[in-house]
Amino acid sequence: MGLLSGDALLPVAVAVAVAVFMLLVDLMHRRQRWAARYPPGPMPVPGLGNLLQVDFQNLPYSFFKLRNRFGDVFSLQLAWKPVVVVNGLEAVREALVNHSEDTADRPPMPIYEHLGLRQNSTGVVLVPYGPAWREQRRFSLSTLRNFGLGKKSLEQWVTEEAACLCVTFANQDGRAFSPNTLLSQAVCNVIAALIFARRFEYDDPGFIRMMDLVQESIKEDSGLMPQVLNAVPMLLRIPGVAEKALPGQKAFLALLDELLTEHRKTRDPAQPPRDLTDAFLAEVEKAKGNLESSFNDENLRMVVADLFTAGMVTTSTTLAWALLLMILHPDVQRRVHQEIDEVIGQGRRPEMGDQARMPFTNAVIHEVQRFGDIIPMSLPHMTIRDTEVQGFRIPKGTTILVNLSSVLKDETVWEKPFQFHPGHFLDAEGRFVKHEAFMPFSAGRRSCLGEPLARMELFLVFTCLLQRFSFSVPEGQPRPSDFGVLGVPYFLVSPSPYQLCAVSR
């Protein structure tokens, strides 16, 4: 046989050149691992890094195993993106609190830029650290305060929604039902009140569609495909790939555009703002001509989208955990009933002022959040400069994943880390005590913006439900499991599917 012709050699030469190029790029992105005091981690595969060594459908367990091998601070290479995972109370506090500014950035999301979903806009969750983040966080916090965060007006919105939820529960007439959808609708209505100054009936088709799109948007955003596309941006150049990743987000933003357009028609600039949307539009008018301002029409819909997606699923999932744990622990439920009867009685609705006089109920709600551990991994951070955590050097531009589950379930901190135990938050005299390892809302500069609202919703809705009902496992049904389920979105830990009976007290 003769030698290969020039035409036959060409594909081989191209393949070799591409392989060499990929190897050089891989080595270039791996250079951080050769730096002094860079955190240890598993050996990456050229081009893919550690993508095949991490179970994206069960990150907490993957990180648990890696932590046992490499310690509280370890590194990964996701394709060409360097990642450092931080575990345990001391390391997490050092990263998020002691070095709060150093770790306050967010990694870039190429898929959003490619699809134009965040073109000229940032929102309040994924916005990079800088002037726009400060401006939007300051606005959101001040606006929430102005509309009653910690004041009577917002409290009334929440208690009125809780009363509507109680009516819907009562309409079940003691029959077995799943509370999840109703809890999501109640929480969604609280957010709608803040953003649009309105509530929706639970059977409103438009409301149901909005809720479906919110959940679909979250599922897509946290799915495997967007993670891979963000880790390997060159895949976005393949025709049609990016468009298949986030269709639900596009539909959700289109729906928000309709609601915002409708809202603008009823706004009267001469009147005080009715809600956050009116307040934002007022800032847009003030910022006209200021090219550095983050107040613009495009950013309004992303702020609204972030508030819906960040607030609805987390709070409703926590309430679903709370009711599950009440039917699994009737002794705890009885003590909550007793405290409600002693402090509030049956003649009035609960108020936030009651919380200080209800240490056991407060401890139960905190323990629900700790035990439920619904978001084991916080949203990714990124270093804005070289920093150190636990003696390891983390270079500028490194993505940091914070394992909150390793803090909430730390065996060196909690007496019974894997059991539901309200005593974690009570002293010997039965008084409520705070715990530094209680971090369901993360910590530092990027801690959850909606934490005060979520805390209010959890106390008022939970107390309203327990004031009105006794909850139990339906007769003839097996006892539900208290093991969480990593569903879709995979970052959220929900209770295993269950039903309950709600009987009026």
C-alpha positions as CSV (number, residue, x, y, z in Angstrom):
1,M,0.0,0.0,0.0
2,G,1.2,3.5,-0.8
3,L,1.6,6.5,1.4
4,L,-1.5,8.6,2.2
5,S,-2.2,11.4,-0.3
6,G,-2.2,15.0,0.8
7,D,-6.0,15.1,0.7
8,A,-6.2,12.1,3.0
9,L,-3.6,13.6,5.5
10,L,-5.5,16.9,5.8
11,P,-8.3,15.6,8.2
12,V,-5.6,13.9,10.3
13,A,-3.6,17.1,10.5
14,V,-6.6,19.1,11.5
15,A,-7.6,16.6,14.2
16,V,-4.0,16.7,15.6
17,A,-4.0,20.5,15.5
18,V,-7.3,20.7,17.3
19,A,-6.2,18.2,19.9
20,V,-3.0,20.1,20.5
21,F,-4.9,23.4,20.7
22,M,-7.4,21.9,23.2
23,L,-4.6,20.6,25.3
24,L,-2.8,23.9,25.4
25,V,-6.0,25.7,26.4
26,D,-6.6,23.1,29.0
27,L,-3.1,23.6,30.4
28,M,-3.5,27.3,30.4
29,H,-6.7,27.1,32.4
30,R,-5.2,24.6,34.8
31,R,-2.3,26.9,35.7
32,Q,-4.0,28.0,38.9
33,R,-3.6,24.5,40.3
34,W,0.2,24.9,40.1
35,A,0.1,28.0,42.2
36,A,1.3,27.9,45.8
37,R,-1.3,27.0,48.4
38,Y,-4.1,26.5,45.8
39,P,-6.8,24.2,47.4
40,P,-6.4,20.5,46.6
41,G,-8.9,18.6,44.5
42,P,-9.4,15.6,42.1
43,M,-7.3,15.4,39.0
44,P,-9.2,16.9,36.0
45,V,-9.5,15.3,32.6
46,P,-8.2,17.4,29.7
47,G,-11.0,19.6,28.2
48,L,-13.7,18.3,30.6
49,G,-12.0,19.0,33.9
50,N,-14.0,17.3,36.7
51,L,-17.4,17.4,34.9
52,L,-17.6,13.6,34.8
53,Q,-16.6,13.3,38.5
54,V,-19.4,15.5,39.9
55,D,-23.0,14.3,40.1
56,F,-24.9,17.5,39.2
57,Q,-28.1,15.8,40.2
58,N,-26.9,15.3,43.7
59,L,-24.2,18.0,44.4
60,P,-24.5,17.8,48.2
61,Y,-23.5,14.1,48.2
62,S,-20.7,14.6,45.7
63,F,-19.3,17.4,47.8
64,F,-19.7,15.3,51.0
65,K,-17.4,12.6,49.5
66,L,-14.9,15.2,48.1
67,R,-14.8,16.9,51.5
68,N,-13.9,13.7,53.2
69,R,-11.0,13.3,50.7
70,F,-9.7,16.8,50.4
71,G,-10.9,18.8,53.4
72,D,-13.1,21.8,54.0
73,V,-11.7,23.8,51.1
74,F,-11.2,21.9,47.9
75,S,-11.0,22.8,44.2
76,L,-12.7,21.6,41.0
77,Q,-12.2,22.3,37.3
78,L,-15.6,22.4,35.5
79,A,-14.4,22.3,31.9
80,W,-12.1,25.3,31.9
81,K,-13.8,27.1,34.8
82,P,-11.9,27.0,38.2
83,V,-14.2,26.4,41.2
84,V,-13.4,26.3,44.9
85,V,-15.9,24.6,47.2
86,V,-16.1,25.9,50.8
87,N,-17.5,23.6,53.6
88,G,-18.0,23.9,57.4
89,L,-18.9,26.8,59.7
90,E,-15.4,28.2,60.1
91,A,-14.5,28.2,56.4
92,V,-17.9,29.5,55.3
93,R,-17.8,32.4,57.8
94,E,-14.3,33.2,56.8
95,A,-15.2,33.3,53.1
96,L,-18.6,35.1,53.3
97,V,-18.2,37.3,56.4
98,N,-14.5,38.0,57.0
99,H,-13.8,38.4,53.3
100,S,-17.3,39.5,52.3
101,E,-16.2,42.0,49.6
102,D,-13.5,39.7,48.2
103,T,-16.1,37.0,47.5
104,A,-19.1,39.1,46.7
105,D,-19.0,38.9,42.9
106,R,-21.0,36.6,40.6
107,P,-19.5,34.5,37.8
108,P,-20.5,35.5,34.3
109,M,-23.4,33.7,32.7
110,P,-22.6,33.5,28.9
111,I,-25.9,31.8,28.1
112,Y,-27.9,34.9,29.2
113,E,-25.8,37.2,27.2
114,H,-26.0,35.0,24.1
115,L,-29.8,34.9,24.3
116,G,-30.2,38.6,25.2
117,L,-32.2,37.7,28.4
118,R,-30.1,40.1,30.5
119,Q,-29.1,42.5,27.8
120,N,-28.8,46.0,29.4
121,S,-30.2,44.6,32.6
122,T,-29.0,42.8,35.7
123,G,-31.7,42.2,38.2
124,V,-30.8,41.9,41.9
125,V,-29.6,38.3,42.2
126,L,-27.1,37.6,39.4
127,V,-25.8,41.2,39.0
128,P,-22.0,41.4,39.3
129,Y,-20.5,43.1,42.3
130,G,-20.2,46.8,41.7
131,P,-22.2,50.1,41.4
132,A,-25.3,48.5,39.8
133,W,-25.5,45.8,42.5
134,R,-25.2,48.4,45.2
135,E,-27.8,50.6,43.6
136,Q,-30.3,47.9,43.0
137,R,-29.9,46.2,46.4
138,R,-30.2,49.6,48.2
139,F,-33.4,50.4,46.2
140,S,-34.9,47.0,46.9
141,L,-34.2,47.1,50.6
142,S,-35.5,50.7,51.0
143,T,-38.6,50.0,48.9
144,L,-39.5,46.9,50.9
145,R,-39.1,48.9,54.1
146,N,-41.2,51.7,52.7
147,F,-44.0,49.2,51.9
148,G,-43.9,47.8,55.3
149,L,-41.1,45.3,55.8
150,G,-41.4,45.1,59.6
151,K,-44.3,47.5,59.6
152,K,-48.0,46.9,59.9
153,S,-49.0,47.2,56.2
154,L,-47.0,44.3,54.9
155,E,-47.9,42.3,57.9
156,Q,-51.6,42.8,57.1
157,W,-51.0,41.6,53.5
158,V,-49.4,38.4,54.8
159,T,-52.0,37.7,57.5
160,E,-54.8,38.4,55.0
161,E,-53.3,35.9,52.5
162,A,-52.8,33.4,55.3
163,A,-56.5,33.8,56.1
164,C,-57.4,33.0,52.5
165,L,-55.1,30.0,52.7
166,C,-56.9,28.8,55.8
167,V,-60.3,29.1,54.0
168,T,-58.9,26.9,51.2
169,F,-57.6,24.4,53.7
170,A,-61.0,24.3,55.5
171,N,-62.7,23.7,52.1
172,Q,-61.0,20.3,52.0
173,D,-63.4,19.2,54.8
174,G,-60.8,17.1,56.5
175,R,-60.1,15.0,53.4
176,A,-56.5,14.0,52.5
177,F,-54.8,16.5,50.2
178,S,-51.3,17.7,49.2
179,P,-50.7,21.3,50.5
180,N,-47.8,22.1,48.2
181,T,-49.7,24.0,45.4
182,L,-51.8,26.0,47.8
183,L,-48.7,27.0,49.8
184,S,-47.0,28.1,46.6
185,Q,-50.0,30.2,45.5
186,A,-50.2,31.9,48.9
187,V,-46.5,32.9,48.9
188,C,-46.8,34.0,45.2
189,N,-49.7,36.2,46.1
190,V,-47.6,38.0,48.8
191,I,-44.9,38.7,46.3
192,A,-47.6,39.9,43.8
193,A,-48.9,42.3,46.4
194,L,-45.5,43.8,46.8
195,I,-44.8,44.1,43.1
196,F,-48.2,44.7,41.6
197,A,-50.3,45.7,44.6
198,R,-52.8,43.0,43.8
199,R,-53.7,39.4,44.7
200,F,-55.0,36.6,42.5
201,E,-57.6,34.1,43.1
202,Y,-56.1,30.6,43.4
203,D,-58.2,29.3,40.5
204,D,-57.3,32.3,38.2
205,P,-56.0,30.8,34.9
206,G,-53.5,33.6,34.5
207,F,-52.2,33.2,38.0
208,I,-51.8,29.4,37.5
209,R,-49.9,30.1,34.2
210,M,-47.7,32.6,35.9
211,M,-46.8,30.1,38.7
212,D,-46.1,27.3,36.2
213,L,-43.8,29.6,34.3
214,V,-42.0,30.7,37.5
215,Q,-41.3,27.1,38.4
216,E,-40.3,26.2,34.8
217,S,-37.9,29.2,34.7
218,I,-36.2,28.0,37.9
219,K,-36.0,24.4,36.6
220,E,-34.3,25.6,33.4
221,D,-32.0,28.0,35.1
222,S,-30.6,25.3,37.4
223,G,-30.6,22.5,34.9
224,L,-27.6,20.6,33.7
225,M,-27.6,22.1,30.2
226,P,-27.2,25.8,31.2
227,Q,-24.4,24.7,33.6
228,V,-22.5,23.0,30.8
229,L,-23.1,25.9,28.3
230,N,-21.9,28.4,30.9
231,A,-18.8,26.2,31.6
232,V,-18.1,25.7,27.9
233,P,-19.3,28.9,26.2
234,M,-18.1,27.8,22.7
235,L,-21.0,25.4,22.6
236,L,-23.3,28.4,22.3
237,R,-22.0,28.9,18.8
238,I,-23.7,25.7,17.7
239,P,-26.9,26.7,15.9
240,G,-30.0,26.0,18.0
241,V,-28.3,24.8,21.1
242,A,-28.8,27.9,23.3
243,E,-32.4,28.4,22.1
244,K,-33.4,25.0,23.5
245,A,-32.0,25.7,26.9
246,L,-34.3,28.4,28.4
247,P,-37.7,28.5,26.5
248,G,-39.6,28.8,29.8
249,Q,-37.6,31.8,30.9
250,K,-38.4,33.6,27.7
251,A,-42.1,32.8,28.2
252,F,-42.0,34.0,31.8
253,L,-40.4,37.3,30.9
254,A,-42.9,37.8,28.1
255,L,-45.7,37.3,30.7
256,L,-44.0,39.8,33.0
257,D,-43.8,42.3,30.1
258,E,-47.6,42.0,29.7
259,L,-48.2,42.6,33.4
260,L,-45.9,45.5,33.5
261,T,-47.4,47.1,30.5
262,E,-50.9,46.7,32.1
263,H,-49.5,48.2,35.3
264,R,-48.0,51.2,33.6
265,K,-51.5,52.1,32.2
266,T,-52.9,52.5,35.7
267,R,-50.0,54.3,37.3
268,D,-50.5,57.9,38.3
269,P,-47.1,59.7,38.8
270,A,-48.8,62.3,40.9
271,Q,-49.8,59.8,43.5
272,P,-47.5,57.9,46.0
273,P,-46.2,54.6,44.6
274,R,-48.6,51.7,45.1
275,D,-45.9,49.1,45.0
276,L,-42.3,48.3,44.0
277,T,-43.0,48.6,40.3
278,D,-44.3,52.1,40.7
279,A,-41.3,53.0,42.9
280,F,-38.9,51.6,40.2
281,L,-40.7,53.5,37.4
282,A,-40.3,56.7,39.4
283,E,-36.5,56.0,39.6
284,V,-36.4,55.3,35.9
285,E,-37.8,58.8,35.3
286,K,-35.3,60.4,37.6
287,A,-32.4,58.6,35.9
288,K,-33.3,59.7,32.3
289,G,-30.1,60.9,30.7
290,N,-27.9,59.2,33.3
291,L,-26.1,56.5,31.3
292,E,-24.5,55.1,34.4
293,S,-27.8,54.4,36.2
294,S,-29.1,50.8,36.4
295,F,-32.7,52.1,36.5
296,N,-34.1,51.3,33.0
297,D,-37.2,49.5,31.6
298,E,-35.1,46.4,30.7
299,N,-33.8,46.1,34.2
300,L,-37.3,46.5,35.8
301,R,-38.5,43.2,34.4
302,M,-35.4,41.4,35.6
303,V,-35.7,42.8,39.2
304,V,-39.4,41.6,39.2
305,A,-38.4,38.2,37.8
306,D,-35.7,37.8,40.4
307,L,-38.0,38.7,43.3
308,F,-40.6,36.2,42.1
309,T,-38.2,33.3,41.4
310,A,-36.1,33.9,44.5
311,G,-39.0,34.2,46.9
312,M,-41.8,31.9,45.8
313,V,-40.3,28.4,45.7
314,T,-38.0,28.7,48.7
315,T,-40.6,30.0,51.2
316,S,-43.4,27.7,50.0
317,T,-41.0,24.7,50.2
318,T,-40.1,25.6,53.7
319,L,-43.8,25.7,54.7
320,A,-44.3,22.3,53.1
321,W,-41.5,21.0,55.3
322,A,-43.1,22.6,58.3
323,L,-46.5,20.9,57.8
324,L,-44.8,17.5,57.1
325,L,-42.8,17.7,60.3
326,M,-45.9,18.6,62.3
327,I,-47.7,15.4,61.2
328,L,-44.6,13.4,61.8
329,H,-44.1,14.9,65.3
330,P,-47.5,15.3,66.9
331,D,-45.9,16.0,70.3
332,V,-44.2,19.1,68.8
333,Q,-47.5,20.1,67.1
334,R,-49.3,19.9,70.4
335,R,-46.8,22.2,72.1
336,V,-47.1,24.7,69.3
337,H,-50.9,24.6,69.7
338,Q,-50.6,25.1,73.4
339,E,-48.3,28.1,73.0
340,I,-50.6,29.6,70.4
341,D,-53.6,29.2,72.7
342,E,-51.7,30.8,75.7
343,V,-50.3,33.8,73.8
344,I,-52.8,34.5,71.0
345,G,-55.9,32.5,71.6
346,Q,-58.6,32.0,69.0
347,G,-60.0,35.5,69.0
348,R,-57.5,37.3,66.8
349,R,-54.9,36.8,64.0
350,P,-51.3,36.3,64.9
351,E,-49.0,39.3,64.7
352,M,-45.2,39.7,64.5
353,G,-45.2,41.1,67.9
354,D,-46.3,37.7,69.2
355,Q,-43.1,36.1,68.1
356,A,-41.0,37.3,71.1
357,R,-43.5,35.7,73.4
358,M,-43.5,32.4,71.6
359,P,-40.0,30.9,72.0
360,F,-41.1,27.3,71.2
361,T,-42.9,28.1,68.0
362,N,-40.0,30.3,66.9
363,A,-37.6,27.5,67.7
364,V,-39.7,25.0,65.6
365,I,-39.7,27.3,62.6
366,H,-35.9,27.7,62.8
367,E,-35.4,24.0,63.2
368,V,-37.7,23.4,60.1
369,Q,-35.3,25.6,58.1
370,R,-32.2,23.9,59.5
371,F,-33.5,20.3,59.1
372,G,-35.2,20.9,55.7
373,D,-31.9,22.4,54.4
374,I,-33.8,23.3,51.2
375,I,-30.9,25.0,49.4
376,P,-27.8,23.0,50.2
377,M,-25.7,25.0,47.8
378,S,-26.0,28.8,47.8
379,L,-25.8,30.7,44.5
380,P,-22.2,30.8,43.2
381,H,-19.9,33.6,44.3
382,M,-16.7,34.8,42.5
383,T,-13.6,36.4,43.9
384,I,-13.0,40.0,42.8
385,R,-9.3,39.8,44.0
386,D,-6.9,37.2,45.3
387,T,-8.0,36.1,48.8
388,E,-7.3,33.4,51.4
389,V,-9.6,31.0,53.1
390,Q,-8.3,28.6,55.7
391,G,-4.8,29.3,54.6
392,F,-5.5,28.4,50.9
393,R,-4.9,31.1,48.2
394,I,-7.9,31.6,45.9
395,P,-7.0,33.7,42.8
396,K,-9.1,36.5,41.4
397,G,-11.9,35.4,39.1
398,T,-12.4,32.0,40.8
399,T,-16.0,30.7,41.3
400,I,-16.8,29.8,44.9
401,L,-19.5,27.3,45.8
402,V,-20.6,27.5,49.4
403,N,-21.9,24.3,50.9
404,L,-24.5,25.6,53.3
405,S,-25.6,22.0,54.1
406,S,-22.2,21.3,55.6
407,V,-23.0,24.1,58.1
408,L,-26.7,23.3,58.9
409,K,-25.9,19.6,59.3
410,D,-22.4,20.0,60.9
411,E,-21.9,17.2,63.4
412,T,-19.5,19.2,65.5
413,V,-22.0,22.0,65.9
414,W,-25.4,20.5,66.3
415,E,-26.5,18.1,69.0
416,K,-28.7,16.0,66.6
417,P,-27.7,17.3,63.2
418,F,-29.7,14.7,61.2
419,Q,-32.9,14.7,63.4
420,F,-35.7,17.2,63.8
421,H,-35.0,18.7,67.2
422,P,-36.4,22.2,68.1
423,G,-34.2,22.1,71.2
424,H,-31.3,23.2,69.1
425,F,-32.8,26.7,69.4
426,L,-33.8,26.6,73.1
427,D,-31.8,27.1,76.3
428,A,-32.3,25.1,79.5
429,E,-35.0,27.6,80.6
430,G,-36.9,27.2,77.3
431,R,-35.9,30.6,75.9
432,F,-35.2,31.0,72.2
433,V,-31.5,31.2,71.4
434,K,-29.8,32.2,68.1
435,H,-27.1,30.0,66.6
436,E,-24.2,31.2,64.6
437,A,-24.4,28.1,62.4
438,F,-28.0,28.9,61.3
439,M,-27.3,30.0,57.7
440,P,-30.3,29.1,55.5
441,F,-30.2,32.6,54.0
442,S,-26.4,32.4,53.5
443,A,-24.3,35.2,55.0
444,G,-22.3,38.3,54.1
445,R,-22.9,40.9,51.5
446,R,-24.7,38.4,49.2
447,S,-27.1,37.1,51.9
448,C,-30.7,36.7,50.8
449,L,-32.3,40.0,50.0
450,G,-35.7,38.7,51.0
451,E,-34.7,37.2,54.4
452,P,-36.8,39.6,56.5
453,L,-39.9,39.0,54.3
454,A,-39.4,35.2,54.3
455,R,-39.0,35.3,58.1
456,M,-42.3,37.2,58.4
457,E,-44.1,34.9,56.0
458,L,-42.9,31.8,57.8
459,F,-44.0,32.9,61.2
460,L,-47.3,34.4,60.3
461,V,-48.5,31.7,57.8
462,F,-47.3,28.8,60.0
463,T,-48.9,30.3,63.1
464,C,-52.1,31.1,61.3
465,L,-52.4,27.5,60.1
466,L,-51.6,25.9,63.4
467,Q,-54.0,28.3,65.2
468,R,-56.8,27.1,63.0
469,F,-56.0,23.4,62.3
470,S,-54.7,20.2,63.6
471,F,-52.7,18.3,61.0
472,S,-52.4,14.5,60.8
473,V,-51.4,11.7,58.5
474,P,-54.5,10.5,56.6
475,E,-56.0,7.3,58.0
476,G,-54.9,4.2,56.2
477,Q,-51.9,6.0,54.5
478,P,-48.3,5.0,55.5
479,R,-46.3,7.4,57.6
480,P,-44.5,9.8,55.2
481,S,-40.7,9.9,55.0
482,D,-38.7,12.9,56.3
483,F,-36.0,12.4,53.8
484,G,-35.7,15.3,51.4
485,V,-35.8,14.8,47.6
486,L,-33.4,16.6,45.3
487,G,-35.9,17.3,42.5
488,V,-36.1,19.7,39.6
489,P,-34.6,22.2,40.1
490,Y,-31.8,20.0,41.4
491,F,-30.5,22.6,43.9
492,L,-33.8,22.5,45.9
493,V,-34.5,19.9,48.5
494,S,-38.2,19.3,48.8
495,P,-40.1,16.9,51.2
496,S,-41.0,13.5,49.8
497,P,-44.5,13.7,48.3
498,Y,-47.1,13.5,51.1
499,Q,-50.7,14.2,51.9
500,L,-52.3,15.4,55.2
501,C,-55.6,16.0,56.8
502,A,-56.4,19.5,58.2
503,V,-59.1,19.4,60.9
504,S,-60.4,22.6,62.4
505,R,-59.6,23.0,66.1
